[in-house]
Amino acid sequence: MLGFIMPQEVKGDEAPRQFLKDVKTIEKLTHLDFFWKLDHDVEEKLESETPREMW
């Protein structure tokens, strides 16, 4: 899973990687639970990872 938090001041020439966040961080900021239907252990594992090796 990839999650991004981009400020309003983005110019457009920034690397997307600098805005990459784990889903758990985004959930804490938004008070949303995106993958609540998944098994709890699977949900925790997936939402806590930030797949930086893809970038």
N, C-alpha and C positions, 0 to 999 in steps of 0.2 A: 504494500500500500504506500502511496505517496501522498503527502499532505504538504501544503504550502501556506505560509502566512506572508502576505505581501503588503507592505505599507502603501498608503495612498501616494506617497512621494516617489514611486518607482519611475525611473526615467526611460526604461526600456532596453538599456544596454547592459544591465546587470546579469550575471550568471544566475539561472534559476536555482542552482544548488545552494546559494546563500540563503534562500527562503525556505528550504526543505525542513520540515518538522515531522516528528512522529505524530500519529493520529491521536494518541493519548494527550499530548500537549494541546492540540486543537480542541479536543473534547473539553478539557479543563477550561479553556478560554471561552468557549461558546456555550458551555453547559448542555451540550448535545451528546447523545450516545449513538454513534453511527452504526455500529454492528452488533446491536443488542440481541439479535436472533442467533448469533453464533454461540457455540459452547463457550462458557466463561474462560476456560484455560486457553482455548484457541484465540478468543478475542483479545485477551491480555497479551499474548505473545505477538500477535500480528500488529496490534495497536502500539506496542512499545518499541518496535523496530523502526529504524530509519535506514532504508537501503541505499546508503551513499556509494556503494561500489558500482552501482548502475551509472553513476555520473562520472 
